[in-house]
Each structure stands twice: as C-alpha cells, then as structure tokens.
Amino acid sequence: MPPIPWTAPAILWTALAATWGVLVGLWTPRGPLTITEALCSVFVSVAIGLAAGRFSSSRLVAVLVPLAFLLALETARIRYSGPSTGPPHASAFGFVVLVAGRGLQATLTLVPLVLGLLIGRGVTRRLGQVLVALPAAGVLLLTTAIAIPARTAPIPGGVAELATVGGLNVMIRGAHADAPVLLFVPGAPGGSELGAVRNHLGAVEQRFVMATLDRRGGGASYPALDPTSEATLDRMVRDILDVADYLRERFHHDQIYLLGHSGGSILSVLALQRAPEKFAAYIGAGQGVDLRASDRIFYDDILAWARSTGRDDVAEQLAAQGPPPYGDVWGYEPITLYENEAYAQPSLGFEIGVGEYTLLQKAHTINAILDTWSVLYPQMQEIDLRRDALSLPVPAWFVQGADEMRGLEVLFDEWYAQLRAPRKELVMIDSAGHRAIFEQPDRFEAVLDDVLAG
C-alpha cells in the first residue's frame, strides 16, 4: 500500500487550524457570547476549512485540521475558571452546561470547519452531497437566527433602550424621561431579570424611569465576567454605583431610588452604605441577609421534605454531601433544583422569551448563572448584614412575601428587628413567595407609590 502523502501544505493548514483554536479558546473560552463573536466564529472556521481542503492534497488534513483545532482550543481555555470551561459534570445542570457551552461552540466553529474541509476537497457522490448540505443548511439557519439583535419596544414620548454602561447591559424604560429614576439590581449571581420586568412590571414605567441592571456575569453582561480576577465583591458594588452615577447625570437627578432583590439586595445595601448621597430611598425585595446561614436552613428543610415525601434519591444525595458550604457550585445544585418544590414556591421560570434577549443570551442562561455563581457566591457568603449593616442611611421599604422561604425569612426578621434607618417600612404580601414583586405586581406598585409620597 502506498504511504499516505504528507505534504508541506498539510502541515501549514494543520498549524493554521491550531492557531485558530488557540485564538478561539482565548477570545471565546465560554463559547461565542455575542452576535459578532458567533458570526466571526462561523465565517473564519468555514474559510480555514475551505482553504485547507482546496489547497492540500493530503487525506490526513480531514483528520488533523479539526483535531488540531480542538486540542488547541481546549488547551487555550484551561486558564479560565468556571463550569462552562471545566470538565463535564454528570448532573442535570452539567448536561445543560455541556450542550450550551462546548456544544454550541462546536456547532459554530468545529462543524463549519469540517464542512468547509469537505466542500473544499470536493464532494462528488450524491449521498455525500446530501450529508454536507443538511448540516450546512442547519448552520446557516442557526447563524441567521443568532444575528437577530436584542431590542426593547419603544415608548412614544418616553425612553426605551438597551444601554451599555461600563461594559454592563442596562435596560432603561420610562413613559416620562423627567420622572424619578429607579435602579433595579437583580438577584442570583449571573441571573437576569429583563424578562420578568417586561412581563410583570410594565406599570412601573408610568411612575419611574426604571433601569434594570444585568449584573456583571448575567444576561447581556455575561462577557464582562472575564477576567474573573476582577469579579470581586468590591467590583460588584462599584458597578451599582457607576450605573447610578450614569443615571443621575443622564436624567439630571441628584438622587435616584434603589431596588434590590434577593442576592442583589445584599449588594444594594453595601452600595447604600458606601455612597448614601446618591440615593433617595431603598426598596428591598426578598431581602437577603446571610447567604451561608440561609443555605444551612435550606439544606435542613429540603432534606426533611425529601424524606417526608419519599424522594429518597434527593435525600440520599443531600445526606451524602452533607450541609453547606460546598467547595464548588455543583454542591448547590440539589438545593437550587428542589427549593421551590420544597417550599411550595411558584416558579415563574427564567422568562427569557422576550425580545430583550438575543438567541445566544437565551442559550447561555444556565451557564452565565453557574459561571458567575462559582466566582461570586463564595465572596458573598462572607457577608452578614446582622453584623455588617445594622443601620441604613436612607429611608427603606421592604417588600416580603408572606410565603417567603424559611431560609430567608428567619434571618430577615432578625436583621429587621435590629435595623435602624431614618424610616423603615415592612410590607407583607399575602399569597406570595420569594418573587413577590413579580407574583403580585399591583401590590408592589402600591408600595412604590408610598415610596414616592414619602
């Protein structure tokens, strides 16, 4: 049998594919996160594949080019931390992370590279042509869908836009540009509430110019997570203050109103303490106090629920791993998966079916949460407002669901009893849980009216 030809062009194109793999690993280690990144990934991969197939006669190119690309890509992104760049994990979230991270990236880089190779070498058999045409059509359709930008519906005579402030995405909407400004800081690290705000809090736009922040690492601000060395607690607080300054200057207000929900409420309290002169009042919703203590209560309650309802698999998993804190984000997966069920909390879902999200942002919803959680959550566990914030420098309203989860309710009650503020008001919303402001927006709007009157 004659030896398989190994030519200089084959070496050249293999090296070029490896170089492209390194660039992809450094540029988009978590997969393409923006429209520009996705389109460039597809077009460059196709171009390299076409050229390698067309200008190299060696049959080894079909194997070595994609293999070199993959090995270089995985090697280059080792330096980036987080579930989306780490080894695959055998769990429900682990499967989603694998598909939305490496799977999506392969669809937008490796698949176009291989298709380009095959087309460049020339596909003559009818079956081969069909096998190339079908995935090529799929990549083309996916690329077209990805290219649709995010947008927010206009408000005649008002303001409605998706702004970028210091690399962070902010949805700004208000029926009257001269209305008071309300900055909303969402809850879970890496989470986004643009959809929930659009679906449930439209009436707030009649009272305020409402600015909804995608915190660093969440939603359209997912790319801002890197470098993770800068995603510190201090940086998260400064992000809130930087956005507040932008809003104050743009809308000509010395002070604005601050709304924090869940984990975002803890960061909001820290921002208030650091720069009280920027804020007229604070509204805490589903207020967090001490995440480490909350998690221990969650663990006990979910374990008891699992045992009492015959969920032996959940009970065994929790008993085996023991109570929190855990060394990585995967330890919190059973708590996150079952807390709504254990506490009979209504689940509104991620609410990503709105035009304010691109297809890529929707695909990366879980990855953004887990990657940001793994970086920020250990830092947030060091905060205990019962120790770190026994007073607030501005009037404060708290909106709590009467059916709030015990892991948050107990600690909030302790903190609120000690809290000092120029004015503090507690509003309990019946038949509502942790997401009371979205579950019963009418009640929340009445609270905002009281805030403005105050």
C-alpha positions in Angstrom: 0.0 0.0 0.0 1.5 3.4 -0.9 2.1 5.7 2.0 -0.4 8.4 2.8 1.0 11.6 1.4 2.2 14.1 4.0 2.9 17.4 2.4 4.0 20.9 3.4 0.5 22.3 2.7 -1.0 19.8 5.1 1.5 20.9 7.9 0.6 24.5 7.1 -3.1 24.1 7.3 -2.9 22.0 10.5 -0.8 24.7 12.1 -3.2 27.4 11.0 -6.2 25.4 12.4 -4.3 25.0 15.7 -3.6 28.8 15.8 -7.3 29.4 15.2 -8.1 27.0 18.0 -5.9 29.0 20.4 -7.4 32.3 19.3 -10.9 30.9 19.8 -10.0 29.5 23.3 -8.7 32.9 24.4 -11.3 35.0 22.7 -14.4 33.0 23.4 -13.5 30.5 26.2 -17.1 30.1 27.2 -18.3 29.9 23.7 -19.5 32.8 21.5 -21.5 35.1 23.7 -22.2 38.0 21.3 -23.5 38.2 17.7 -20.1 39.4 16.5 -18.3 36.5 18.2 -20.7 34.0 16.7 -20.6 35.3 13.1 -16.8 35.6 13.1 -16.5 32.1 14.5 -18.6 30.7 11.7 -17.0 32.6 8.9 -13.4 32.2 9.9 -13.9 28.4 10.5 -15.5 28.0 7.1 -12.8 29.9 5.4 -10.0 27.9 7.0 -11.7 24.6 6.2 -12.4 25.6 2.6 -8.8 26.7 2.1 -7.3 23.6 3.8 -9.5 21.2 1.7 -8.8 23.1 -1.5 -5.1 23.6 -1.3 -3.9 20.4 0.4 -3.9 17.1 -1.4 -3.2 15.1 1.8 -6.1 12.9 3.1 -4.7 13.4 6.6 -5.9 17.0 6.5 -9.5 15.9 7.1 -8.5 14.4 10.4 -5.6 16.6 11.5 -7.1 20.0 10.9 -10.2 19.5 13.2 -8.2 17.6 15.7 -5.5 20.3 16.0 -8.2 22.9 16.3 -10.0 21.1 19.2 -6.8 20.3 21.1 -5.6 23.9 20.8 -9.0 25.3 21.8 -9.2 23.1 25.0 -5.6 23.9 25.9 -6.1 27.6 25.5 -9.2 27.9 27.7 -7.7 25.9 30.7 -6.8 29.3 32.2 -10.4 30.3 32.5 -12.4 29.2 35.6 -16.0 28.1 35.8 -18.3 25.1 35.0 -18.5 26.1 31.3 -14.8 25.7 30.8 -14.1 22.9 33.3 -14.5 19.2 32.8 -18.0 17.8 32.1 -20.1 17.1 35.2 -22.6 14.2 35.4 -25.8 16.1 36.5 -28.8 17.9 35.0 -27.1 21.3 35.1 -23.9 19.6 33.9 -25.6 18.4 30.8 -27.1 21.8 30.1 -23.6 23.4 30.6 -22.0 21.0 28.2 -24.6 21.5 25.4 -24.9 25.3 25.8 -21.1 25.7 26.2 -19.0 23.3 24.3 -21.9 22.0 22.2 -22.9 25.4 20.9 -19.3 26.4 20.4 -18.6 23.3 18.4 -21.7 24.0 16.2 -20.3 27.5 15.4 -16.7 26.5 14.9 -15.9 22.8 14.5 -18.9 22.0 12.3 -18.3 24.9 9.9 -14.6 23.9 9.8 -15.3 20.3 8.9 -18.0 21.4 6.4 -15.5 23.7 4.8 -13.0 20.9 4.5 -15.4 18.6 2.8 -16.6 21.2 0.4 -13.0 22.3 -0.4 -12.0 18.8 -1.2 -15.0 18.3 -3.4 -17.9 16.1 -2.6 -18.9 14.1 -5.8 -21.2 11.4 -4.6 -24.8 12.2 -4.2 -25.1 10.8 -0.6 -22.1 12.8 0.4 -23.5 16.0 -1.0 -26.7 15.4 1.0 -24.8 14.7 4.1 -22.9 18.0 3.7 -25.9 20.1 2.6 -28.1 19.3 5.6 -25.7 20.4 8.3 -24.6 23.3 6.2 -28.3 24.4 6.0 -28.7 24.0 9.7 -25.6 26.1 10.5 -26.9 28.8 8.1 -30.3 28.9 9.7 -28.8 29.0 13.2 -26.4 31.8 12.2 -29.3 33.8 10.8 -31.3 33.4 14.0 -28.3 34.3 16.1 -27.8 37.5 14.0 -31.1 39.0 15.2 -30.2 41.7 17.8 -31.9 42.3 21.1 -34.3 45.2 21.2 -36.8 46.7 23.6 -40.1 48.1 22.4 -40.3 51.9 22.0 -42.4 54.1 24.3 -43.8 57.0 22.4 -42.7 60.2 24.1 -40.6 58.3 26.7 -37.3 56.5 26.9 -36.8 52.8 25.9 -33.4 51.4 25.2 -30.7 48.8 26.0 -27.7 50.8 27.1 -24.2 49.8 27.9 -22.6 51.3 31.0 -19.0 50.3 31.8 -19.4 47.1 29.8 -22.7 46.2 31.6 -26.1 46.0 30.0 -28.9 48.2 31.4 -32.5 48.2 30.2 -33.9 51.7 30.6 -37.6 52.3 30.2 -39.9 55.1 31.3 -43.0 56.8 29.9 -41.7 60.2 31.0 -38.0 61.0 30.8 -38.2 63.5 33.6 -39.7 61.0 36.1 -37.8 59.8 39.2 -35.2 57.1 38.4 -35.4 53.6 39.9 -32.3 51.3 39.5 -33.1 47.6 39.9 -30.3 45.2 41.0 -31.4 41.6 40.3 -30.9 38.6 42.5 -28.9 35.5 41.6 -25.3 35.9 40.5 -25.3 35.6 36.7 -29.1 35.9 36.6 -31.0 38.4 34.5 -34.5 39.9 35.2 -35.1 41.8 32.0 -37.8 39.3 31.0 -39.5 39.3 34.4 -39.5 43.1 34.4 -41.0 43.3 30.9 -43.6 40.7 31.7 -44.8 41.9 35.1 -43.6 45.4 35.9 -44.8 47.5 32.9 -46.8 49.8 35.2 -43.7 50.9 37.0 -42.7 52.7 33.8 -45.5 55.1 34.4 -44.0 56.2 37.7 -40.3 55.9 37.1 -37.6 55.7 34.6 -36.8 52.1 35.5 -33.2 50.9 34.8 -32.8 47.2 35.1 -29.2 46.1 35.5 -27.7 42.9 34.1 -25.1 42.4 36.8 -21.6 41.5 35.8 -21.7 37.9 34.5 -25.5 37.9 33.9 -27.6 38.2 30.8 -26.0 40.5 28.2 -23.3 41.3 30.8 -22.0 37.7 30.8 -18.9 38.7 28.7 -17.9 41.1 31.4 -17.3 38.2 33.9 -13.8 37.8 32.4 -11.2 38.3 33.7 -12.7 36.6 36.8 -10.0 38.0 38.9 -11.8 41.4 38.7 -15.2 39.9 39.5 -14.9 40.8 43.2 -17.4 41.9 45.7 -16.0 45.3 45.7 -16.3 45.4 41.9 -19.9 44.4 42.0 -20.7 47.2 44.5 -18.8 49.7 42.3 -20.8 48.5 39.3 -24.0 49.6 41.1 -22.6 53.0 41.9 -21.2 53.5 38.4 -24.5 52.8 36.9 -26.2 55.1 39.5 -23.8 57.9 38.5 -24.6 57.4 34.8 -28.4 57.6 35.5 -28.0 60.6 37.8 -26.1 62.5 35.2 -28.1 61.5 32.2 -31.5 62.2 33.8 -30.4 65.2 35.9 -31.2 63.9 39.3 -29.0 64.3 42.4 -30.5 61.2 43.9 -32.2 58.1 42.5 -34.1 55.2 44.0 -32.6 51.8 44.5 -34.4 48.4 44.3 -32.5 45.2 45.2 -33.9 41.7 45.0 -32.6 38.6 46.8 -28.8 38.4 46.4 -28.8 41.8 44.6 -30.4 43.2 47.7 -27.3 42.4 49.7 -25.0 44.2 47.2 -27.5 47.1 47.2 -27.2 47.6 50.9 -23.4 47.7 50.6 -23.7 50.3 47.9 -26.0 52.4 50.1 -23.5 52.3 52.9 -20.7 53.3 50.6 -22.4 56.2 48.9 -25.7 57.2 50.6 -25.7 60.6 48.9 -26.6 59.1 45.6 -29.9 57.6 46.7 -33.2 59.0 47.8 -34.6 55.7 49.3 -34.1 51.9 49.2 -36.6 49.2 48.4 -35.5 45.6 49.4 -37.5 42.7 47.9 -36.9 39.1 49.0 -34.1 40.7 51.1 -31.0 38.6 51.7 -29.1 38.8 54.9 -26.6 36.0 55.4 -26.3 33.5 52.5 -24.2 31.0 54.3 -26.7 30.7 57.2 -29.6 30.7 54.7 -28.1 27.8 52.8 -27.9 25.7 56.0 -31.6 26.2 56.7 -32.4 25.4 53.0 -30.4 22.2 53.4 -32.2 21.1 56.5 -35.6 22.0 55.1 -35.1 20.3 51.7 -33.6 17.2 53.3 -36.6 17.0 55.7 -39.0 17.5 52.7 -37.3 14.8 50.7 -37.5 12.3 53.5 -41.2 13.1 54.2 -42.3 12.9 50.6 -40.5 9.7 49.6 -37.8 11.5 47.5 -35.2 9.0 48.6 -32.8 9.9 45.7 -32.7 13.6 46.8 -32.4 12.7 50.5 -29.5 10.3 49.8 -27.7 12.9 47.7 -28.0 15.6 50.3 -27.1 13.3 53.2 -24.1 12.1 51.3 -22.7 15.5 50.5 -23.5 17.0 54.0 -24.6 20.5 54.8 -23.1 23.6 53.0 -20.9 25.5 52.4 -19.6 23.5 49.4 -16.3 23.7 47.6 -17.9 24.2 44.2 -21.1 25.2 42.5 -22.2 21.7 41.8 -22.8 21.1 45.6 -25.6 23.6 45.5 -27.4 22.0 42.5 -29.9 19.9 44.5 -30.8 22.9 46.7 -31.4 25.0 43.7 -33.3 22.3 41.9 -35.7 21.5 44.7 -36.1 24.6 46.9 -39.2 25.9 45.1 -40.8 22.5 45.3 -39.9 22.0 49.0 -41.2 25.4 50.0 -44.2 25.3 47.6 -42.9 28.4 45.8 -44.4 29.4 42.5 -41.8 29.2 39.7 -42.0 31.9 37.1 -39.1 30.3 35.2 -36.3 32.2 33.6 -38.7 34.3 31.5 -36.3 34.6 28.6 -38.9 34.7 25.9 -38.7 38.4 25.3 -37.0 40.5 22.6 -34.6 42.0 25.1 -32.5 38.8 24.8 -30.6 37.5 21.8 -30.7 33.8 21.0 -27.2 33.4 22.4 -28.1 35.1 25.7 -31.1 32.7 26.0 -28.8 29.7 25.3 -26.3 30.8 27.9 -28.8 31.4 30.7 -27.7 28.5 32.9 -24.0 28.8 32.0 -24.0 32.5 33.0 -25.5 31.7 36.4 -23.2 28.8 37.2 -20.0 30.5 36.0 -20.8 33.7 37.9 -22.0 31.9 40.9 -18.8 29.9 41.1 -16.8 33.2 41.2 -19.0 35.5 43.3 -21.0 33.3 45.6 -18.1 32.3 47.9 -17.4 36.0 48.4 -21.0 36.9 49.1 -21.1 34.2 51.8 -18.8 36.3 53.9 -21.4 39.0 54.3 -23.8 39.0 57.2 -26.0 42.1 57.4 -26.8 41.4 61.0 -23.1 42.2 61.6 -22.2 44.4 58.7 -25.2 46.7 58.2 -27.2 47.4 61.4 -28.2 50.8 60.1 -29.2 52.3 56.7 -28.5 55.9 55.8 -31.7 56.4 53.8 -35.4 55.6 54.2 -36.0 51.9 53.5 -39.1 49.9 52.4 -39.0 46.1 52.4 -41.4 44.0 50.3 -41.6 40.4 51.5 -43.9 37.6 50.5 -45.9 36.1 53.4 -44.8 32.7 52.0 -41.1 33.5 51.8 -38.7 30.6 52.1 -37.8 30.0 55.8 -34.1 30.2 54.9 -34.5 33.8 54.1 -37.4 34.8 56.3 -35.9 33.8 59.7 -32.7 35.8 59.0 -34.5 38.8 57.6 -36.8 39.0 60.7 -33.7 39.0 62.9 -32.0 41.8 60.9 -35.0 43.9 60.5 -35.7 43.9 64.3 -32.2 45.4 64.8 -32.1 47.7 61.8 -32.0 51.5 62.2 -32.9 53.8 59.4 -34.4 57.3 59.0 -37.6 55.5 58.2 -38.3 51.8 57.7 -41.4 50.1 56.5 -42.2 46.4 56.1 -44.9 45.4 53.6 -46.0 41.7 53.7 -47.7 40.5 50.5 -50.2 37.7 51.2 -50.1 34.5 49.0 -46.7 35.5 47.6 -43.2 34.0 48.0 -39.7 35.0 47.3 -40.6 36.7 44.0 -43.5 38.7 45.4 -42.8 41.8 43.3 -43.4 39.7 40.2 -46.1 37.5 41.6 -48.3 40.4 42.7 -47.1 43.5 40.8 -50.1 45.5 41.8 -49.2 45.3 45.5 -45.6 46.2 44.6 -46.7 49.3 42.6 -48.7 50.5 45.6 -45.5 50.3 47.7 -43.7 52.4 45.1 -46.5 55.0 45.3 -45.9 55.1 49.1 -42.1 55.5 48.5 -42.7 58.4 46.2 -45.1 60.0 48.6 -42.6 59.5 51.4 
